[in-house]
């Protein structure tokens, strides 16, 4: 790993927060929610909580793609944007806060890029908002054309074409369209978009080293927007050849992703990935527009050239084509105040010097329950504390190992898990009612939902919620109850994550552990502590077996199979690690009593 370029930052932990502060300071029609430091939401200043008389349009995702997503907040585009940490889906509580802040009686449309973490976290927030009586709909954008069908359970990635969907949905909402109308036009746009990207160099995270995956003189075709490996590596070629290959891939009749015929009208987006000069973008735009008109006989009605959805400082471009008609062109041409859209804007009035932070809307108080650490721990509470502490500490200790195994994805699995583990250790001091096992499980899920984010955060939150539902109300929890709760959590991950055994995911560790626990506890083959230790061994064996599996879920599923061979799945290895640490701590604690 080579050293990355210097960054204009103060602290690697604060880059997203400070960037959003800069955005709302310079654009007075935008405002940030405040209340908790982990909530990173930007919304329109003129929208009052619960009183908005138009359909709210919300999008979001990991940061590092600026101007997406907060740069598209403004009249005529997004009502709010929810920002996660770098390349990490925002947690459920942040998304839910945004929904509550801007959704009025007409309802809210969520526009989500097709990544597992975004789907899960936005989906969980949508369900929670519906339970509160809010009208919520969701549109998934999957415009990536780089990889041939079929795409299996994960589908296609959401890329820069999502920005077109933001613009069209925002224009319909601004005109006063109903939630059904806004959703319908957003879905129509999403179905008529195709995107492909090419990288000339890889991005570097603030504070981290650059990957050495690409050699000098190479390009990577069909990559995602998180720095994950693309469809293929190639030697550098003239821009005309690169652009021609990208357009041929997007318009491929064999893939059927975007079907166009001569004479069809299209809009073209030439998107810089963060480290590409305007000079190069214009050269690419010239070649693309010429090829579209001369080679394919398409009518290019609009061209957008600039940085719309980046990948930090990556050198490269993506090309997006959208089939358009007069209605879609009207939406694209509608005025917007979103700073990231390329239309020139003029503002009246002056930026206020204070008051640009709005308090975070609070959830309904009647559903809240006060919880805290008990003054004295029972035997159960002591065991729970030992197990939680050991599990959290091993995730922190193995952070770099998990990141290394995650290089096939975006190399942040360990950082994400360690961030949640630190939050757990902090909450363990005062918050968890350790003598009440079920409620402690629920509170663990809340901590993870706040601190982890991304796909892992959503999956662990789902796991713990399902386990809590199984344990809730059980007066005297027996070992078999713990086994069935563990199984319920694992089945919930299968349901919402759409993965199964052998797909190279955390389930390859969880499912063997469930089988072992049921064999030893439910069928009475050994005592619960021994069963717990044996389950940890089974989880480790299952995690190690992922070295020889082809990924079918998560970002690794988009990567060339040869890249992941020989490396275990980091999520599965994490399950094995915390399960062994917790089991060992339980055995040691009980032996000392």
DRENTIMI-943936 format. One line per field, with one value per residue (C-alpha): residue number from 1; residue in three letters; chain; x, y, z. Coordinates in steps of 0.02 Angstrom, whole numbers, plus 50000, padded with zeros to 5 digits. Each point is the difference from the previous one (the first is absolute). Last residue first. Layout:
pos = [NUM;...]
code = [ALA;...]
unit = [A;...]
x = [X;...]
y = [Y;...]
z = [Z;...]
***
This chain:
pos = [593;592;591;590;589;588;587;586;585;584;583;582;581;580;579;578;577;576;575;574;573;572;571;570;569;568;567;566;565;564;563;562;561;560;559;558;557;556;555;554;553;552;551;550;549;548;547;546;545;544;543;542;541;540;539;538;537;536;535;534;533;532;531;530;529;528;527;526;525;524;523;522;521;520;519;518;517;516;515;514;513;512;511;510;509;508;507;506;505;504;503;502;501;500;499;498;497;496;495;494;493;492;491;490;489;488;487;486;485;484;483;482;481;480;479;478;477;476;475;474;473;472;471;470;469;468;467;466;465;464;463;462;461;460;459;458;457;456;455;454;453;452;451;450;449;448;447;446;445;444;443;442;441;440;439;438;437;436;435;434;433;432;431;430;429;428;427;426;425;424;423;422;421;420;419;418;417;416;415;414;413;412;411;410;409;408;407;406;405;404;403;402;401;400;399;398;397;396;395;394;393;392;391;390;389;388;387;386;385;384;383;382;381;380;379;378;377;376;375;374;373;372;371;370;369;368;367;366;365;364;363;362;361;360;359;358;357;356;355;354;353;352;351;350;349;348;347;346;345;344;343;342;341;340;339;338;337;336;335;334;333;332;331;330;329;328;327;326;325;324;323;322;321;320;319;318;317;316;315;314;313;312;311;310;309;308;307;306;305;304;303;302;301;300;299;298;297;296;295;294;293;292;291;290;289;288;287;286;285;284;283;282;281;280;279;278;277;276;275;274;273;272;271;270;269;268;267;266;265;264;263;262;261;260;259;258;257;256;255;254;253;252;251;250;249;248;247;246;245;244;243;242;241;240;239;238;237;236;235;234;233;232;231;230;229;228;227;226;225;224;223;222;221;220;219;218;217;216;215;214;213;212;211;210;209;208;207;206;205;204;203;202;201;200;199;198;197;196;195;194;193;192;191;190;189;188;187;186;185;184;183;182;181;180;179;178;177;176;175;174;173;172;171;170;169;168;167;166;165;164;163;162;161;160;159;158;157;156;155;154;153;152;151;150;149;148;147;146;145;144;143;142;141;140;139;138;137;136;135;134;133;132;131;130;129;128;127;126;125;124;123;122;121;120;119;118;117;116;115;114;113;112;111;110;109;108;107;106;105;104;103;102;101;100;99;98;97;96;95;94;93;92;91;90;89;88;87;86;85;84;83;82;81;80;79;78;77;76;75;74;73;72;71;70;69;68;67;66;65;64;63;62;61;60;59;58;57;56;55;54;53;52;51;50;49;48;47;46;45;44;43;42;41;40;39;38;37;36;35;34;33;32;31;30;29;28;27;26;25;24;23;22;21;20;19;18;17;16;15;14;13;12;11;10;9;8;7;6;5;4;3;2;1]
code = [UNK;UNK;UNK;UNK;UNK;UNK;UNK;UNK;UNK;UNK;UNK;UNK;UNK;UNK;UNK;UNK;UNK;UNK;UNK;UNK;UNK;UNK;UNK;UNK;UNK;UNK;UNK;UNK;UNK;UNK;UNK;UNK;UNK;UNK;UNK;UNK;UNK;UNK;UNK;UNK;UNK;UNK;UNK;UNK;UNK;UNK;UNK;UNK;UNK;UNK;UNK;UNK;UNK;UNK;UNK;UNK;UNK;UNK;UNK;UNK;UNK;UNK;UNK;UNK;UNK;UNK;UNK;UNK;UNK;UNK;UNK;UNK;UNK;UNK;UNK;UNK;UNK;UNK;UNK;UNK;UNK;UNK;UNK;UNK;UNK;UNK;UNK;UNK;UNK;UNK;UNK;UNK;UNK;UNK;UNK;UNK;UNK;UNK;UNK;UNK;UNK;UNK;UNK;UNK;UNK;UNK;UNK;UNK;UNK;UNK;UNK;UNK;UNK;UNK;UNK;UNK;UNK;UNK;UNK;UNK;UNK;UNK;UNK;UNK;UNK;UNK;UNK;UNK;UNK;UNK;UNK;UNK;UNK;UNK;UNK;UNK;UNK;UNK;UNK;UNK;UNK;UNK;UNK;UNK;UNK;UNK;UNK;UNK;UNK;UNK;UNK;UNK;UNK;UNK;UNK;UNK;UNK;UNK;UNK;UNK;UNK;UNK;UNK;UNK;UNK;UNK;UNK;UNK;UNK;UNK;UNK;UNK;UNK;UNK;UNK;UNK;UNK;UNK;UNK;UNK;UNK;UNK;UNK;UNK;UNK;UNK;UNK;UNK;UNK;UNK;UNK;UNK;UNK;UNK;UNK;UNK;UNK;UNK;UNK;UNK;UNK;UNK;UNK;UNK;UNK;UNK;UNK;UNK;UNK;UNK;UNK;UNK;UNK;UNK;UNK;UNK;UNK;UNK;UNK;UNK;UNK;UNK;UNK;UNK;UNK;UNK;UNK;UNK;UNK;UNK;UNK;UNK;UNK;UNK;UNK;UNK;UNK;UNK;UNK;UNK;UNK;UNK;UNK;UNK;UNK;UNK;UNK;UNK;UNK;UNK;UNK;UNK;UNK;UNK;UNK;UNK;UNK;UNK;UNK;UNK;UNK;UNK;UNK;UNK;UNK;UNK;UNK;UNK;UNK;UNK;UNK;UNK;UNK;UNK;UNK;UNK;UNK;UNK;UNK;UNK;UNK;UNK;UNK;UNK;UNK;UNK;UNK;UNK;UNK;UNK;UNK;UNK;UNK;UNK;UNK;UNK;UNK;UNK;UNK;UNK;UNK;UNK;UNK;UNK;UNK;UNK;UNK;UNK;UNK;UNK;UNK;UNK;UNK;UNK;UNK;UNK;UNK;UNK;UNK;UNK;UNK;UNK;UNK;UNK;UNK;UNK;UNK;UNK;UNK;UNK;UNK;UNK;UNK;UNK;UNK;UNK;UNK;UNK;UNK;UNK;UNK;UNK;UNK;UNK;UNK;UNK;UNK;UNK;UNK;UNK;UNK;UNK;UNK;UNK;UNK;UNK;UNK;UNK;UNK;UNK;UNK;UNK;UNK;UNK;UNK;UNK;UNK;UNK;UNK;UNK;UNK;UNK;UNK;UNK;UNK;UNK;UNK;UNK;UNK;UNK;UNK;UNK;UNK;UNK;UNK;UNK;UNK;UNK;UNK;UNK;UNK;UNK;UNK;UNK;UNK;UNK;UNK;UNK;UNK;UNK;UNK;UNK;UNK;UNK;UNK;UNK;UNK;UNK;UNK;UNK;UNK;UNK;UNK;UNK;UNK;UNK;UNK;UNK;UNK;UNK;UNK;UNK;UNK;UNK;UNK;UNK;UNK;UNK;UNK;UNK;UNK;UNK;UNK;UNK;UNK;UNK;UNK;UNK;UNK;UNK;UNK;UNK;UNK;UNK;UNK;UNK;UNK;UNK;UNK;UNK;UNK;UNK;UNK;UNK;UNK;UNK;UNK;UNK;UNK;UNK;UNK;UNK;UNK;UNK;UNK;UNK;UNK;UNK;UNK;UNK;UNK;UNK;UNK;UNK;UNK;UNK;UNK;UNK;UNK;UNK;UNK;UNK;UNK;UNK;UNK;UNK;UNK;UNK;UNK;UNK;UNK;UNK;UNK;UNK;UNK;UNK;UNK;UNK;UNK;UNK;UNK;UNK;UNK;UNK;UNK;UNK;UNK;UNK;UNK;UNK;UNK;UNK;UNK;UNK;UNK;UNK;UNK;UNK;UNK;UNK;UNK;UNK;UNK;UNK;UNK;UNK;UNK;UNK;UNK;UNK;UNK;UNK;UNK;UNK;UNK;UNK;UNK;UNK;UNK;UNK;UNK;UNK;UNK;UNK;UNK;UNK;UNK;UNK;UNK;UNK;UNK;UNK;UNK;UNK;UNK;UNK;UNK;UNK;UNK;UNK;UNK;UNK;UNK;UNK;UNK;UNK;UNK;UNK;UNK;UNK;UNK;UNK;UNK;UNK;UNK;UNK;UNK;UNK;UNK;UNK;UNK;UNK;UNK;UNK;UNK;UNK;UNK;UNK;UNK;UNK;UNK;UNK;UNK]
unit = [A;A;A;A;A;A;A;A;A;A;A;A;A;A;A;A;A;A;A;A;A;A;A;A;A;A;A;A;A;A;A;A;A;A;A;A;A;A;A;A;A;A;A;A;A;A;A;A;A;A;A;A;A;A;A;A;A;A;A;A;A;A;A;A;A;A;A;A;A;A;A;A;A;A;A;A;A;A;A;A;A;A;A;A;A;A;A;A;A;A;A;A;A;A;A;A;A;A;A;A;A;A;A;A;A;A;A;A;A;A;A;A;A;A;A;A;A;A;A;A;A;A;A;A;A;A;A;A;A;A;A;A;A;A;A;A;A;A;A;A;A;A;A;A;A;A;A;A;A;A;A;A;A;A;A;A;A;A;A;A;A;A;A;A;A;A;A;A;A;A;A;A;A;A;A;A;A;A;A;A;A;A;A;A;A;A;A;A;A;A;A;A;A;A;A;A;A;A;A;A;A;A;A;A;A;A;A;A;A;A;A;A;A;A;A;A;A;A;A;A;A;A;A;A;A;A;A;A;A;A;A;A;A;A;A;A;A;A;A;A;A;A;A;A;A;A;A;A;A;A;A;A;A;A;A;A;A;A;A;A;A;A;A;A;A;A;A;A;A;A;A;A;A;A;A;A;A;A;A;A;A;A;A;A;A;A;A;A;A;A;A;A;A;A;A;A;A;A;A;A;A;A;A;A;A;A;A;A;A;A;A;A;A;A;A;A;A;A;A;A;A;A;A;A;A;A;A;A;A;A;A;A;A;A;A;A;A;A;A;A;A;A;A;A;A;A;A;A;A;A;A;A;A;A;A;A;A;A;A;A;A;A;A;A;A;A;A;A;A;A;A;A;A;A;A;A;A;A;A;A;A;A;A;A;A;A;A;A;A;A;A;A;A;A;A;A;A;A;A;A;A;A;A;A;A;A;A;A;A;A;A;A;A;A;A;A;A;A;A;A;A;A;A;A;A;A;A;A;A;A;A;A;A;A;A;A;A;A;A;A;A;A;A;A;A;A;A;A;A;A;A;A;A;A;A;A;A;A;A;A;A;A;A;A;A;A;A;A;A;A;A;A;A;A;A;A;A;A;A;A;A;A;A;A;A;A;A;A;A;A;A;A;A;A;A;A;A;A;A;A;A;A;A;A;A;A;A;A;A;A;A;A;A;A;A;A;A;A;A;A;A;A;A;A;A;A;A;A;A;A;A;A;A;A;A;A;A;A;A;A;A;A;A;A;A;A;A;A;A;A;A;A;A;A;A;A;A;A;A;A;A;A;A;A;A;A;A;A;A;A;A;A;A;A;A;A;A;A;A;A;A;A;A;A;A;A;A;A;A;A;A;A;A]
x = [49087;50170;49949;49847;50107;50129;49868;49903;50159;50049;49828;50005;50173;49955;49839;50090;50132;49888;49879;50145;50069;49830;49995;50180;49968;50157;50135;50067;49894;49930;50088;49976;49810;50006;49907;49816;49960;50131;49882;49873;49927;50043;50186;50087;50059;50172;50056;49822;50049;50095;49837;49912;50143;49998;49812;50014;50134;49889;49854;50111;50037;49815;49955;50131;49922;49824;50035;50013;49898;49831;49907;49959;50171;50131;49919;49907;50158;50098;49872;49991;50191;50005;49871;50090;50171;49945;49863;50132;50017;50078;49841;50024;49856;49870;49986;49846;50057;49823;49945;50169;50039;49831;50040;50161;49909;49869;50137;50088;49831;49968;50168;49977;49829;50077;50122;49852;49938;49890;49858;49996;49915;50122;50119;49935;49972;50175;50078;49910;50057;50178;50017;49917;50122;50145;49943;49973;50167;50092;49925;50058;49967;50098;49975;49815;49925;50135;49951;49816;50035;50095;49850;49887;50118;50008;49810;49995;50135;49929;50137;50111;49888;50118;50025;50135;50171;49944;49955;50185;50049;49862;50052;50179;49936;49899;50154;50100;49874;50005;50189;50017;49882;50083;50103;49881;49958;50138;50107;49881;50121;50123;49868;49951;50181;50025;49851;50048;50029;49843;49889;50083;49960;49815;49977;50095;49901;49833;50039;50064;49853;49873;50082;49995;49819;49947;50083;49914;50080;49983;49963;49909;50056;49867;49841;49860;49869;49942;49839;49902;50137;49965;50168;50092;50027;50182;50018;50026;50169;50018;49951;50139;50078;49853;50049;49936;49849;49976;50094;50059;50028;50095;49937;50133;49914;50106;49937;49817;49897;49900;49913;49916;50104;50020;49815;49949;50122;49914;49829;50066;50077;50164;50104;50138;50184;50133;50187;50119;50169;50174;50126;49939;50016;49846;49890;49891;49816;49958;50169;49984;49924;49812;49941;49818;49901;50121;49904;50063;50067;50112;50166;49977;49891;50058;50180;50009;49924;50120;50156;49957;49951;50164;50097;49893;50034;50186;50009;49889;50137;49973;50034;49824;49907;49955;49828;49958;49810;49909;49813;49920;49869;49970;50033;50093;49950;50024;49985;50089;50038;49966;50164;50011;49942;50152;49964;50094;50142;50016;50002;50142;50102;49980;50052;50160;50042;49972;50099;50156;50051;50081;50027;49853;49930;49827;49827;50047;50083;49922;50048;49832;49918;49997;50120;49951;50170;50165;50143;50184;50153;50072;49941;49830;49971;50128;49868;50032;50036;49875;49976;49867;49955;50093;49914;50069;50080;49947;49826;49859;49813;49840;49822;49827;49834;49825;49932;50053;49905;49837;50025;50022;49847;49893;50066;49959;49827;49959;50061;49889;50071;50008;50114;50145;49969;50011;50162;50077;49959;50083;50155;50030;49974;50132;50118;49974;50081;50164;50004;49883;50071;49909;49906;50052;49899;50069;50074;49949;50058;50163;50107;50039;49821;49974;49832;49925;49888;49882;49841;49917;49829;49951;49837;50027;49895;50136;50008;50031;50151;50071;49974;50086;50145;50026;49996;50121;50121;49979;50003;50145;50102;49964;50045;49871;49997;49849;49870;49879;49833;49905;49818;49867;49957;50172;50171;50149;50071;49925;50079;50169;49997;49954;50151;50114;49928;50019;50187;50077;50077;50189;50112;50072;49882;49815;49905;49811;49935;49844;49867;50088;49973;49892;50037;50163;50100;50107;50166;49957;50016;50101;50110;50099;50019;50110;49853;49899;49816;49864;49830;49843;49856;49859;49830;49927;49907;50143;49926;50068;50167;50021;50079;50073;50176;50014;50086;50172;50015;50155;49943;50150;50029;49828;49882;50020;49916;50095;49933;49995;49930;50151;50126;50176;49974;49891;50137;50144;49912;49968;50186;50042;49886;50065;50184;49988;50078;50147;50044;50045;49989;50076;50070;50176;50013;49997;50149;50019;49926]
y = [49114;49992;49856;50098;50147;49895;49903;50159;50089;49855;50000;50189;49996;49851;50083;50165;49922;49881;50140;50111;49863;49988;50187;50000;49866;49896;50036;49859;50046;50177;50075;49846;50021;50169;50120;50044;49868;50078;50148;49896;49831;49857;49988;49849;49881;49925;50119;49990;49835;50095;50080;49831;49926;50153;49988;49815;50038;50136;49878;49877;50134;50041;49816;49977;50144;49932;49824;49858;49885;50064;50003;50184;50039;49902;49976;50166;50093;49912;50039;50182;50016;49922;50131;50150;49971;49979;50125;50137;49993;49894;49944;49821;50003;50127;50185;50109;50122;50025;49819;49920;50132;49964;49814;50036;50104;49865;49867;50100;50023;49812;49961;50127;49926;49825;50061;50054;50178;50015;50124;50000;50166;50048;49859;49967;50183;50037;49872;50079;50173;49936;49923;50149;50119;49885;50002;50188;50040;49876;50075;50175;50090;49955;50131;50036;49834;49908;50088;49966;49816;49987;50082;49861;49864;50088;50003;49811;49964;50102;49994;50096;50152;50080;50188;50056;49920;49880;50151;50042;49821;49987;50162;49937;49838;50097;50094;49839;49915;50141;50014;49813;49995;50152;49924;50049;49827;49878;50093;49934;49866;50140;50104;49849;49972;50186;50005;49840;50080;50107;49853;49897;50135;50005;49811;49996;50144;49929;49827;50067;50120;49864;49880;50131;50043;49818;49974;50158;50170;50140;50184;49956;50076;50111;49998;50126;49942;50103;49963;50140;50122;49999;50020;50167;50118;50057;50184;50116;50077;50156;50118;50124;50116;49994;49984;50145;50030;49944;49854;49976;49825;49927;49824;49869;49909;49985;50162;49945;50156;49918;50062;49875;49950;49817;49986;50075;49883;49853;50054;50032;49827;49931;49842;50024;49969;50010;50001;49984;50081;49975;50059;49956;50139;49959;49887;50128;50021;50158;50069;50087;49983;49989;49979;50018;49953;49875;49922;49823;49935;49869;50035;50183;50073;49897;49995;50190;50026;49879;50069;50180;49956;49905;50152;50111;49889;50001;50191;50006;49906;49829;49964;49991;49868;50119;49969;50014;49997;49975;50028;49896;50012;49846;50019;49836;49873;49989;49858;50031;49847;49873;49912;49923;50162;50091;50187;50026;49885;50081;50171;49949;49921;50156;50112;49900;49996;50187;50035;49920;49842;49958;49815;49902;49938;49921;50003;50121;49983;50097;50184;50049;50066;49835;49942;49956;50023;50015;50090;49955;50105;49994;49844;49981;49903;50102;50071;50173;50023;50064;50166;50066;49859;49981;49977;49889;50059;50005;49939;49959;50008;49934;50065;49958;50088;49965;49896;50133;50135;49901;49962;50185;50043;49872;50048;50184;49958;49881;50127;50131;50134;50180;50073;49990;49813;49973;50100;49909;49829;50051;50074;49860;49870;50087;49995;49812;49982;50027;49821;49873;49825;49860;49858;49922;49840;49941;50122;49904;50095;50074;50115;50179;50061;50083;50091;49924;50131;49941;50102;50012;50054;50072;50071;50031;49914;49963;49820;50068;50094;49840;49906;50138;50006;49812;50015;50146;49897;49839;50070;50117;49860;49881;50124;50047;50189;50062;50134;50017;50081;50090;50036;50127;50026;50069;49920;50114;49972;49829;49928;50078;49930;49828;50004;50048;49865;49867;50021;50085;49882;50001;50065;50133;50018;50013;50148;50020;50125;50107;50082;49944;50089;50148;50104;49942;49848;49931;50046;49893;49841;50005;50152;49906;49811;49978;49980;49840;50002;50127;50035;50088;50074;50082;50007;50173;50088;49995;50024;49850;50084;50163;50007;50170;49958;49854;49850;49931;49847;49932;49927;49928;50161;49995;50149;50090;49994;50098;50146;50050;50160;50095;49911;50041;49956;49849;49925;50040;49915;49851;49988;50017;49855;49888;50031;49986;49830;50032;50159;50171;49966;50064;49831;49945;49869;49815;49897;49838;49834]
z = [52040;49913;49886;49944;49949;49906;49902;49957;49946;49887;49920;49972;49922;49890;49939;49973;49889;49901;49960;49946;49887;49914;49970;49939;49866;49990;49870;49890;49850;50010;49849;49890;50009;49913;50114;50002;50130;50115;50023;50096;49953;49881;50039;49924;50136;50035;50136;50069;50083;50135;50058;50011;50103;50113;50024;50042;50130;50075;50006;50095;50130;50021;50012;50135;50095;49974;50067;49876;49886;50059;49833;50018;50071;49902;49829;50005;50045;49864;49865;50054;49996;49827;49945;50075;49920;49819;50039;50016;49810;49864;49910;50062;50125;49946;49958;49974;50135;50064;50017;50034;50131;50082;50000;50096;50129;50025;50020;50135;50087;49985;50078;50140;50039;50004;50133;50109;50025;50155;49977;49808;49958;49863;49955;49822;49958;50068;49883;49851;50050;50027;49828;49912;50086;49954;49818;49993;50078;49888;49842;50043;50164;50157;50135;50019;49943;50097;50160;49967;49970;50163;50083;49939;50062;50169;50004;49977;50129;50143;50133;49878;49991;49871;50009;50120;49973;49863;49893;49980;49965;49870;49914;49991;49922;49870;49941;50002;49885;49873;50005;49977;49851;49919;49859;49858;49932;49951;50126;50134;50064;50039;50088;50107;50050;50038;50119;50092;50170;49987;49952;50139;50127;49957;50019;50165;50074;49944;50073;50165;50022;49961;50124;50138;49960;50005;50170;50060;49982;50125;49965;49839;49834;49925;49898;49982;49876;49852;49906;50082;49954;49814;49914;50019;49855;49996;50038;49851;49966;49895;50141;49978;49871;49881;49817;49897;49890;49823;49925;49822;49928;49854;49956;50036;50140;50158;50078;50001;49965;49861;49844;49885;49849;50051;50040;49832;49914;50087;49933;49824;49990;50064;49995;50126;49968;50135;49971;50146;50013;50068;50128;50174;50129;50106;49891;49913;49957;49903;49946;49833;49827;49974;49820;49944;49844;49923;49855;49973;49834;50081;49913;49950;50140;50147;49938;49984;50172;50081;49916;50042;50178;50027;49941;50113;50149;49965;50001;50154;50091;50078;50183;50071;49898;49859;49925;49817;50002;49836;49970;49865;49861;49893;49813;49981;50130;50187;50126;50164;50109;49863;50034;49827;49917;50066;50015;50164;49947;49829;50083;50115;49860;49891;50146;50027;49814;49980;50159;49926;50094;50167;50029;50064;50165;50006;50081;50138;50169;50145;50012;50072;49841;49907;49864;49823;49918;50092;49913;49996;49957;50175;50091;50081;50163;50097;50118;50071;50184;50128;50091;49884;49881;49836;49832;49863;49839;49817;50044;49879;50031;49922;50013;49930;50029;49934;50145;50127;49903;50002;50185;50041;49895;50092;50172;49976;49933;50145;50127;49920;49886;50063;49867;50124;50019;49812;49991;50148;49924;49836;50078;50125;49862;49893;50150;50014;49829;50090;50068;50081;49986;49910;50083;50165;49991;49835;49872;49845;49904;49940;50107;49947;49976;50170;50011;50157;50081;50137;50025;50172;50062;50168;50069;50186;50134;50128;49940;49826;50067;50076;49837;49902;50122;49983;49810;50001;50105;49903;49824;50039;50078;49856;49863;49871;50011;50096;49962;50147;49960;50139;50043;49952;50186;50045;49998;50026;50175;50032;49843;50041;50177;49931;49885;50144;50114;49865;49979;49848;49871;50000;49860;50117;50148;49964;49930;49997;49873;50015;49890;49843;49832;49950;50154;50075;50051;49859;50079;50151;49898;49895;49971;50059;49990;50155;50117;50011;49958;49973;49926;50056;49900;50100;49916;50017;50140;50126;50174;50096;50036;49908;49828;49954;50058;49879;50075;50043;50114;50087;50165;50095;50097;50082;50011;49836;49832;49871;49897;49817;49920;50065;49888;50061;50184;49956;49891;50117;50145;49887;49962;50184;50048;49860;50036;50190;50037;49883;50093;49930;49814;49839;49946;49954;49865;50044;50059;49906;50054]
***
